């Protein structure tokens, strides 16, 4: 399958780091019981669009104004632009977070260590942009305890569990572990790992 089914707009870094559409749809489907969601660090909007297919209202927050415009275009392609409020701003800004009322938050901080070598990914939640641990703490304080975060494959299960009980989805395609999603939801009482294998995904 192709990474994206539409002729979306993107920049090179966003294309590389964006979650493949089929996987974004899968994650969004797991959250379809919620009525309002926010994606923080939403980039070109692929996950926000997937959420909007399943959830009544979505907020998408991104600091890069050009990516906001790309995301708006992409939301129109997917037919969900009327369900998403795009917000340009810093996801660590307290006033911004306080202004958002959502039942679940999806966090997607950048885990590239160096933009010149995007294939090298952080092995620590503190080495993401923004700091993932700080972001989780702020979201819990100002928005919701229901959090889903996408992280590098190099982040250990132990570090993720330090933030609370979670279900860790190991995302596999092309016979390789690509990245992880950690679900911190109020109904999750015990941690476990789940291997999700999506077969082959054509990046081009």
C-alpha positions in Angstrom: 0.0 0.0 0.0 1.1 3.6 -0.5 2.0 5.8 2.4 -0.8 8.3 1.4 -3.8 7.7 -0.8 -4.1 11.3 -1.8 -1.8 13.8 -3.6 -1.1 15.6 -0.4 1.0 18.7 0.2 4.1 18.2 2.4 7.7 19.2 3.0 10.5 16.7 2.9 10.9 16.4 6.7 7.1 16.1 7.2 6.9 13.4 4.6 9.6 11.4 6.2 8.2 11.8 9.8 4.5 11.7 9.1 2.6 8.6 10.1 1.4 6.5 7.1 -2.2 7.1 6.4 -3.3 3.5 7.0 -1.7 3.5 10.4 -3.2 6.9 11.3 -6.6 5.5 10.4 -6.0 2.4 12.6 -5.0 4.6 15.6 -7.9 6.9 15.1 -10.3 4.0 14.9 -9.1 2.9 18.4 -10.2 6.3 19.7 -13.6 6.6 17.9 -15.5 6.5 21.2 -14.4 10.0 22.0 -16.3 13.1 20.7 -13.5 15.7 20.8 -9.7 15.2 20.2 -6.7 17.4 19.9 -3.5 16.5 18.1 -0.4 18.4 19.3 2.5 18.7 16.9 0.2 18.0 14.0 2.6 18.8 11.2 0.8 18.3 7.8 -2.3 17.0 9.4 -2.5 13.3 8.4 -3.4 12.0 11.9 -5.7 14.9 12.5 -7.6 14.0 9.2 -7.8 10.4 10.4 -9.2 11.5 13.7 -11.8 13.6 12.0 -13.1 10.6 10.1 -14.0 9.0 13.5 -14.5 11.9 15.9 -16.9 14.8 15.8 -14.5 17.6 16.6 -10.7 17.8 16.2 -8.1 20.5 17.1 -4.8 20.4 15.4 -1.9 22.5 16.9 1.3 23.1 15.0 4.0 25.8 15.4 5.0 25.9 11.7 2.7 28.2 9.7 3.6 26.6 6.4 2.7 23.2 7.7 -0.6 24.6 9.0 -1.5 25.7 5.4 -0.4 22.3 4.0 -2.6 20.5 6.7 -5.6 22.7 5.7 -5.2 21.7 2.1 -4.8 18.0 3.0 -7.9 18.2 5.2 -9.9 19.5 2.2 -8.5 16.5 0.1 -9.8 14.1 2.7 -13.1 15.9 3.1 -12.8 16.6 6.8 -11.8 20.3 6.8 -15.0 21.4 8.4 -14.4 19.1 11.4 -10.9 20.4 12.3 -9.8 23.7 13.9 -6.2 24.4 13.0 -4.2 26.4 15.5 -0.8 27.8 15.0 1.1 27.9 18.2 3.6 26.4 20.7 2.2 23.2 22.2 3.9 24.0 25.5 2.1 27.4 25.8 0.0 27.2 28.9 -2.7 29.6 27.7 -3.0 27.8 24.5 -3.5 24.4 26.2 -6.0 25.9 28.7 -8.1 27.1 25.7 -8.6 23.6 24.3 -11.3 21.3 25.6 -10.8 17.8 24.4 -11.4 14.3 25.7 -8.3 12.8 24.3 -4.9 14.2 23.2 -2.6 12.7 20.6 1.0 13.9 20.9 3.5 13.6 18.1 6.7 15.4 19.0 9.7 15.4 16.6 12.1 12.6 17.6 14.9 13.4 15.0 18.2 14.0 16.8 19.6 16.1 14.0 17.8 17.5 10.9 20.8 16.6 8.8 20.4 12.9 9.8 16.7 12.4 10.1 17.1 8.7 10.2 18.8 8.9 13.6 16.0 8.9 16.2 16.0 9.8 19.9 16.1 7.0 22.5 14.8 9.3 25.2 11.5 11.1 25.7 13.5 14.1 27.0 15.3 14.5 23.7 12.3 15.1 21.5 11.1 18.5 20.2 9.3 19.6 22.3 10.3 17.6 25.4 7.8 14.8 25.5 7.8 14.4 29.3 7.1 18.1 29.8 4.4 18.0 27.1 2.6 15.0 28.7 2.7 16.7 32.2 1.2 19.9 30.7 -1.5 18.1 28.8 -2.5 16.1 31.9 -2.7 19.3 33.9 -4.6 21.5 31.4 -6.5 19.3 29.0 -7.0 15.6 29.7 -5.6 12.4 31.3 -6.4 10.5 28.1 -3.2 10.7 26.1 -1.7 8.8 23.1 1.9 9.6 22.1 3.9 8.5 19.1 7.6 7.9 19.9 10.7 6.6 18.3 11.3 2.8 18.2 14.4 3.5 20.3 12.3 4.6 23.4 12.2 1.7 25.8 9.0 0.2 27.2 10.3 0.9 30.7 10.6 4.6 30.0 7.1 4.8 28.6 5.7 2.9 31.6 7.3 5.4 33.9 4.7 7.9 32.8 1.9 5.5 33.9 0.1 2.4 32.9 -0.1 2.1 29.1 -0.7 -0.1 26.2 2.4 0.1 23.9 1.6 -0.6 20.2 4.8 -1.5 18.3 4.2 -0.4 14.7 5.8 -2.8 12.3 5.9 -2.7 8.5 8.3 -3.9 5.9 9.4 -6.5 8.6 10.9 -3.7 10.7 9.8 -2.0 13.9 9.2 1.6 12.8 7.9 3.5 15.8 5.6 3.1 18.8 2.3 4.5 20.1 1.8 4.5 23.9 -1.9 4.8 25.0 -2.4 6.3 28.4 -6.2 6.1 28.8 -8.2 6.3 32.0 -9.5 2.8 31.5 -6.0 1.3 31.2 -4.9 -0.2 34.5 -2.1 -2.6 33.5 0.7 -2.1 31.0 1.2 -4.4 28.0 2.9 -4.4 24.6 1.1 -5.2 21.3 2.8 -5.9 18.0 0.8 -4.4 15.1 2.2 -5.6 11.7 1.0 -3.7 8.7 2.9 -5.6 6.0 4.4 -3.5 3.3 4.1 0.2 2.9 5.4 1.9 -0.3 7.0 5.2 0.8 6.8 6.6 -2.7 
